[in-house]
């Protein structure tokens, strides 16, 4: 399955410096691995593999790109925006968290700069994860709204929001 998002779609609060070609290549690998992980958590293995095999079907294209209708599920109105936004937030989270430091022959190191100071922006990571979880829950609601006749065998894993205290 091709990546549902591309490296040049990371902008705004989830922007990633992609000016260097090696960053673009590395980000493409993160997109691919994060996409499979999150979609398998969301759909469960059976529905995930059906999704991979039948991605071009209308029901999966709607799942990827979103739906134009406003729907009501469990008394709450929603508008489903699609998997792409959700995947961007989770990919940003995993990529940024990993790139804080690098493995070297001397051990784990942090990059230094002559005119800068290394900072850890946990707030941005927490916000990205929590936004991803919100969109993940939105996807589950939409799939359940559509029902088992459209998306059979949904077996999602519950994801929890995080805070700076790790709880």
KAFEN-V318490 format. One line per field, one symbol per residue. phi: phi as a letter, one per 20 degrees, with the letter a starting at -180 (. if undefined). psi: psi as a letter, one per 20 degrees, with the letter a starting at -180 (. if undefined). burial: I if it has 9 or more other ideal C-beta (glycine too) atoms within 8 Angstrom, else O. A space follows every 10 residues. Layout:
phi->???
psi->???
burial->???
This chain:
phi->.fffccfeee bmfdfcfdfe fffffffgff gfffgfgfff ffenffffff gffcgffgfe ffffenceee dcclmdebce eofffgffff fggfffffef ccecfeoecd fdcfdbcfcd dfffffffff fffgffffff gfffffnffe dfmfbeefdd fccfemc
psi->pqpirqhjio rcikqpokhp hhgggghhgg gghggggghh gghrgghghg gghkhiqghh hhhgirqiqp rppkjpqrop irhggghggh ggggggghjh rqpriiapqq qrqhkrppqo mhghgggggh gggghghggg ggghghrhhg nqkpmqppqq qrriik.
burial->OOOOIOIOOI OOOIOIOIOO OOIIOIIIOI IIIIIOOIII IIIIOIIIOI IOOOIOOOII IIIIOIIOOO IOIOOOOIII OIIIIIIIII IIIIIIOOOO OOOOOOOOOO OOOOOOOOOO OOOIIIIIII IIIIIIIIII IIIIIIOOOO IOIIOIOOIO OOOOOOO
